[in-house]
Amino acid sequence: MNSVQLSKRLSAVAEFVPNNQVTADIGSDHAYLPCYLVLAKKTVKAIAGEINEGPFQAAKKQVEKNGLQHVISVRKGDGLSVLQKDEATCITIAGMGGSLIKTILEEGKEKLGKVERLVLQPNIHAIEVRKWLIDNGWELEGETILEESGKIYEVLSAKRGNAMKPYEALPFEAALLMGPFLLKEKNNVFLKKWRHELSHRKDILRQLEQSNGNEQLMQKKEEIKKVIEIIEEVIK
């Protein structure tokens, strides 16, 4: 992978970035994505944010290697703290857990004033991202699911709008868990993911059934049973 040839996962993120954006890539690692977006002329200016020293230095080297220092600013800091207010029009966050992405967005809300698009790729717990989008008036406008190197990834794209629109005419809990666009499509990668998730949750439930139950454990069992029912209803 490099600034011209992205991984399948990052290519899916790049696909959702509109043209002519000022794109902030948070947790940019080697800055492959912002470099690609600028070189492909999808982004006019970019910010690569990194909290850790190693990836921060790697991002700086990558930007310098491509001669893009005049259009890509590499900054060290936590989440959206690397941005000035109203600086970015598109934000990408890829390769983190859904709960961490949610926290980054929540803590950096004041930096979202001019942002038109959020492109988010949670490694796990995408439901947490979807909940945040609903709670904050962001409308999912597209999702994709893909497999690369034995791992399955979801990419979510959202704009400001009617946050509940994608969920209309769908079983809400299933759409929130699995993704409204992905639920409609039900492609082979989606089915593979949720068959695995179903098996995993049944294993957990079996283990819990062997434990002496206090109230908290009973509640956990009921939650898992409910998720199992939702998945079974969708993939039956």
Secondary structure, 3 states (H helix, E strand, C coil): CCCCCCCHHHHHHHHCCCCCEEEEEECCCCCHHHHHHHHCCCEEEEEEEECCHHHHHHHHHHHHHCCCCCCEEEEECCHHHHCCCCCCCEEEEEEECHHHHHHHHHHCHHHCCCCCEEEEEECCCHHHHHHHHHHCCEEEEEEEEEEECCEEEEEEEEEECCCCHHHCCCCHHHHHHHCHHHHHHCCHHHHHHHHHHHHHHHHHHHHHHCCCCCHHHHHHHHHHHHHHHHHHHHHC
